[in-house]
Amino acid sequence: MPETSEWSGKSRVVMLGKSGCHLCEDAWSVIERVTDELGVGRAEQDLAQVPEADREEYWDKIPVTFVDGRRHDFWRVSEERLRSALS
């Protein structure tokens, strides 16, 4: 797993995904809804734009969600778990 600082920054929630991924689209919808309601920053990172080691680590787990720089979920995003992590 990447160091915490790599997946943190201005956004508390970061989703690692790729274009054309239906699971990514579903996850992003949940992330948008929760972060909008809670006033929390979010960012989306394209798998093709990360270091090769991270692509190898996460290619079969996308979408991967990070909260405060730590891996939170992969494949699907639970709205309840995300809300709890951000509380």
C-alpha positions as CSV (number, residue, x, y, z in Angstrom):
1,M,0.0,0.0,0.0
2,P,1.3,3.5,-0.8
3,E,2.5,5.7,2.0
4,T,-0.3,7.7,3.5
5,S,1.0,11.0,2.2
6,E,0.8,9.8,-1.4
7,W,-3.0,9.5,-1.2
8,S,-3.7,12.5,0.9
9,G,-3.6,16.1,0.1
10,K,-6.4,18.7,-0.2
11,S,-9.1,16.0,-0.6
12,R,-10.1,13.8,2.3
13,V,-11.5,11.2,-0.1
14,V,-9.6,10.0,-3.2
15,M,-10.9,7.4,-5.6
16,L,-8.5,5.5,-7.8
17,G,-10.3,4.3,-10.9
18,K,-10.3,4.2,-14.7
19,S,-12.4,5.4,-17.6
20,G,-15.2,3.1,-18.7
21,C,-15.3,1.2,-15.4
22,H,-19.0,0.8,-14.3
23,L,-18.0,0.0,-10.7
24,C,-16.0,3.3,-10.7
25,E,-19.0,5.2,-11.9
26,D,-21.2,3.6,-9.1
27,A,-18.6,4.3,-6.5
28,W,-18.1,7.9,-7.6
29,S,-21.9,8.5,-7.3
30,V,-21.8,7.4,-3.7
31,I,-18.6,9.5,-3.0
32,E,-20.1,12.6,-4.6
33,R,-23.4,12.3,-2.6
34,V,-21.6,11.7,0.8
35,T,-18.9,14.3,0.3
36,D,-21.4,17.0,-0.9
37,E,-23.6,16.4,2.1
38,L,-20.7,16.5,4.6
39,G,-18.8,19.3,2.8
40,V,-15.7,17.1,2.4
41,G,-13.2,17.4,-0.4
42,R,-12.9,14.6,-3.0
43,A,-10.7,13.8,-5.9
44,E,-10.6,11.2,-8.6
45,Q,-7.2,9.7,-9.7
46,D,-6.9,7.8,-13.0
47,L,-5.1,4.4,-12.6
48,A,-3.1,5.1,-15.8
49,Q,-1.6,8.2,-14.1
50,V,-0.1,6.6,-11.0
51,P,3.3,5.0,-10.6
52,E,3.7,1.5,-12.0
53,A,4.0,-0.1,-8.6
54,D,0.6,1.3,-7.6
55,R,-1.0,0.2,-11.0
56,E,0.2,-3.3,-10.3
57,E,-1.1,-3.2,-6.7
58,Y,-4.5,-1.8,-7.5
59,W,-5.4,-2.8,-11.1
60,D,-7.7,-5.7,-10.1
61,K,-9.2,-3.8,-7.1
62,I,-10.5,-0.7,-8.7
63,P,-12.2,1.4,-7.7
64,V,-10.1,1.9,-4.7
65,T,-11.1,4.5,-2.2
66,F,-8.8,6.3,0.2
67,V,-9.9,8.3,3.2
68,D,-7.4,10.6,4.8
69,G,-4.7,8.9,2.9
70,R,-5.5,5.4,4.0
71,R,-7.1,2.7,1.8
72,H,-10.8,2.5,2.8
73,D,-12.6,0.3,0.3
74,F,-12.2,-1.4,-3.0
75,W,-14.6,-2.7,-5.7
76,R,-17.6,-1.0,-4.1
77,V,-18.1,1.9,-1.8
78,S,-20.5,1.5,1.2
79,E,-22.2,4.8,1.9
80,E,-22.6,3.9,5.5
81,R,-18.9,3.0,5.9
82,L,-17.8,6.1,4.1
83,R,-20.0,8.3,6.3
84,S,-18.7,6.6,9.4
85,A,-15.0,7.1,8.3
86,L,-15.6,10.8,7.7
87,S,-17.4,11.4,11.0
